[in-house]
Amino acid sequence: MEIQGERFYEVGLLRRNLEKLFSEKSPFWAPWSFDFFEYFRPRVILPYDILNYAETGITNEIAPFILDSDSQDQYLYIDNDRVGLQISR
């Protein structure tokens, strides 16, 4: 996907993976939390150049990522490290 001229990967988070991580005995297990995945369909947003950023870091030459609330989807957040989260409704 492209946002403000930058390319990103959009990685969907799956309910079944969460169920594998947290059993009913886990302190983090809550039945309603699985419904969250069905309703909001969360996705992790990763920069297209993530391997480069992992090796060299993000330099000062890369401007902070600023979302304009008037022109962008209100269910999208991307931090200055270019990693973000998006949900659907």
C-alpha positions as CSV (number, residue, x, y, z in Angstrom):
1,M,0.0,0.0,0.0
2,E,1.1,3.6,-0.5
3,I,0.5,6.4,2.1
4,Q,1.8,9.9,1.5
5,G,4.1,8.7,-1.3
6,E,5.7,6.0,0.9
7,R,5.3,2.3,0.3
8,F,4.2,0.0,3.2
9,Y,3.4,-3.7,3.8
10,E,0.0,-4.4,5.3
11,V,0.1,-7.6,7.4
12,G,-3.2,-8.9,8.7
13,L,-3.4,-10.3,12.2
14,L,-5.4,-13.5,12.5
15,R,-7.6,-14.7,15.3
16,R,-6.4,-18.3,15.1
17,N,-2.8,-17.2,15.7
18,L,-3.9,-15.4,18.9
19,E,-5.7,-18.5,20.0
20,K,-2.5,-20.5,19.6
21,L,-0.5,-18.1,21.7
22,F,-3.0,-17.7,24.6
23,S,-4.7,-20.7,26.0
24,E,-7.6,-20.5,28.4
25,K,-5.1,-20.8,31.3
26,S,-3.2,-17.7,30.2
27,P,-3.7,-14.5,32.3
28,F,-4.1,-12.7,28.9
29,W,-7.0,-14.9,27.7
30,A,-10.3,-13.2,27.3
31,P,-13.1,-14.7,25.1
32,W,-14.2,-11.2,23.9
33,S,-10.7,-10.3,22.7
34,F,-11.0,-12.9,19.9
35,D,-14.2,-11.1,18.7
36,F,-12.0,-8.0,18.3
37,F,-10.2,-9.6,15.4
38,E,-13.4,-10.5,13.6
39,Y,-14.9,-7.0,14.0
40,F,-11.9,-4.7,13.4
41,R,-9.6,-6.9,11.3
42,P,-6.4,-5.3,12.6
43,R,-3.4,-5.0,10.4
44,V,0.2,-4.1,11.2
45,I,1.7,-1.5,8.8
46,L,5.4,-2.0,8.1
47,P,7.7,0.2,6.0
48,Y,8.7,-1.2,2.6
49,D,12.3,-0.5,3.5
50,I,12.1,-2.3,6.8
51,L,15.2,-4.5,6.2
52,N,17.2,-1.4,5.5
53,Y,15.9,0.4,8.6
54,A,16.6,-2.7,10.7
55,E,20.3,-2.7,9.6
56,T,21.0,1.0,9.5
57,G,18.2,2.7,11.5
58,I,16.1,5.6,10.5
59,T,18.3,8.6,9.8
60,N,17.6,12.3,10.6
61,E,17.1,12.8,6.9
62,I,13.8,10.9,7.1
63,A,11.1,13.3,8.2
64,P,8.7,12.3,11.0
65,F,5.6,10.6,9.6
66,I,2.6,13.0,10.1
67,L,-0.9,11.9,9.3
68,D,-3.3,14.6,8.2
69,S,-6.5,13.8,10.0
70,D,-8.5,15.5,7.2
71,S,-7.1,13.4,4.4
72,Q,-6.3,10.1,6.0
73,D,-8.4,7.2,7.3
74,Q,-9.1,7.8,11.0
75,Y,-8.4,4.2,11.7
76,L,-4.8,4.3,10.8
77,Y,-1.8,5.1,12.9
78,I,1.9,5.2,11.9
79,D,4.6,6.1,14.3
80,N,7.8,8.0,13.4
81,D,9.6,4.7,13.1
82,R,7.2,3.9,10.2
83,V,5.6,1.0,12.1
84,G,1.8,1.3,12.5
85,L,-1.6,-0.2,13.0
86,Q,-4.8,-0.1,11.0
87,I,-8.2,-1.3,11.8
88,S,-11.4,-1.5,9.7
89,R,-15.0,-1.0,10.7
